[in-house]
Amino acid sequence: MAERQAGPATGWVSTGLHWRDGRPVLSAVHGRRVHEREASPGTEVGWLLGGPRRCTGAWLVGQDERTPCPHHAEIAPDGGAVQCAPCQSVDRGLALARDQILDDGRTYRLYLAWFGEGLLKVGLTAEQRGTSRLLEQGALAWTFAARGALPAVRRAELTVAASGLARERFNSRVKLDHWWEHGDLAHRRTLLTEARSRAHGLLDGHGLELLAGHPVTDHVEVFGLTGGAPAAYRQIDALAPGAVVAGRLRPAIGRHLLLDQSDGTEPLLLDTRRLTGWTLSPAQGRPPSGLSLRPRVRPEAPDTQEALF
């Protein structure tokens, strides 16, 4: 869908879910006014979506608040992008990811994040952001490996990725597939501790402060995944004007929300990035409707019994 100019939004526009001080926070904007609400487990939510879906603006270099989209641009109702092309071109987070910012004077940390067996990620985050980036990505466990200026940390990230020890990206579907099975806490800690030691061997002489004693942080309990994800749930694949998203919140997992249903049907899984850009109105007491859903079912355990004949 092509972006086009539109009038300013007439209600509260969702800007999705972010983590702050270890808490998941849902936010919406009306011009430069911001409304925030903690996404606490057990909370009943209900939203009626009004269209068109709009660009939510950009985080500009040197600014501490989001700058609203000056074009009031419409964006695709079922796409993953939450910004129009002009806002994407000036957003500092995207510029950083694309290596368009060589140095911004801030201190960065190199992290190793574990999303499931075989899913070890290397990345960087500004030190001032604390652990928010790890929570927002849905890392099941992680540790910081080093700290330093952006150029040095970025070179370290590329070095670790090139070695094959960890990758720079995993898509959301791959992460979701590992919510059902993720081993035990001791296994995750051992794996990350050993991976950090190997990374330090690769980074000798890189001009970084290596964080050999940094603890491994585990998010499995925080995300409510100690017993795994629900055996069956329905993933929201697309939203449309007039749709209703409703249910009782389980603990947030990264930027995903699981919503239990009062009628006993399978929970709904919402990637809050899909909610971003829609104008929201209260819809408490109304059942979900107008949603494109895909069933997700826990895979059966493989049969490991040896054949008798």
Buried (B, 14 or more C-beta within 10 A) or exposed (E): EEBEEBEEBEEBBBBBBBBBEEEBBBBBBBEEEEEEEEBEEEBEBBBBBBBBBBBBBBBBEEEEEBBBBEBBBBBBBEEEBBBBEBBBEBBBEBBBBEEEBEEBEEEBBBBBBBBBEEBBBBBBBBBEBBBBBBBBBBBBBBBBBBBBBBEBBBBBBEBBBEEEBBBBEBEBEEBBBBBBEBBEBEEBBEBBBEBBEBBBEEBEEBEBEBBEEBEBBBBBEBBBBEEBBBEEBBBBEBBBBEBBBBBBBBBBBBBBBBBBBEEEBBBBBBBBBBBBBBBBEEBEEEEBEBBEBEEBEBEEEEEEEEEEE
